Amino acid sequence: MIHYCLAFTALHVSRWLPKQNRLKLNKAMASRGKTETSKLKQNMEEQLDRLMQQLQDLEECRDELDSDEYEETKRETLEQLAEFDESLKKIMSGNMTLVDELSGMQLAIQAAISQAFKTPEVIRLFAKKQPGQLRTRLAEMDRDVMVGKLPRDTYTQQKVEILTALRKLGEKLTTEDESFLAANASAILSHFEKVSEDLGSGDKVLALASSEVEKTKK
């Protein structure tokens, strides 16, 4: 209500201001809008970081938990992510600036909910639109798998996630990487890619996510 009042007052006061002052006022209002968007984005990133850390901690403690406890905790975390995604969708509704800023985050969250992506750090970098850091992580993984520090199956899963994230972020993949992705993408990941080609297909992605969450209950 306060923001509405300030905007309303500024609009009417500006009619009586000299042109130069009106431009300054409009610039100040735009700057405040950018600041608020930046703060909102930071808040969303902090919430996502917390949930990703929760997932990462869960995976690291998996051997110490019985299967029921692990599945219950994971399901609860995925449900929290689904709630976060719904909040994000409401915040973005009708605001193209926020859509531009947060659409990547929403897609990354949906990848996590559907379990198309299972690596918290990859999800985090995807959400923050960090292709450079994703490529750095991939290079480190290439070295680790060569010297036996990273199991081949873990390497394959994470490389597929990183390549998918890079493609979704508009990065150009090599022919070799495209072939690797085609040969190793899971059915869930392929389905996720198909329904998320258009950001407007969020309901389909969430339907896929819901089916995967339901599977964890069985």
Secondary structure, DSSP 8 states (H G I E B T S, - for coil): -HHHHHHHHHHHHGGGS-HHHHHHHHHHHHHHHHHHHHHHHHHHHHHHHHHHHHHHHHHHTGGGS-HHHHHHHHHHHHHHHHHHHHHHHHHHTT-HHHHHHHHHHHHHHHHHHTTS---HHHHHHHHTT-HHHHHHHHHHHHHHHHTTSS-HHHHHHHHHHHHHHHHHTT----HHHHHHHHHH--HHHHHHHHHTSSGGGHHHHHHHHHHHHHHHH-
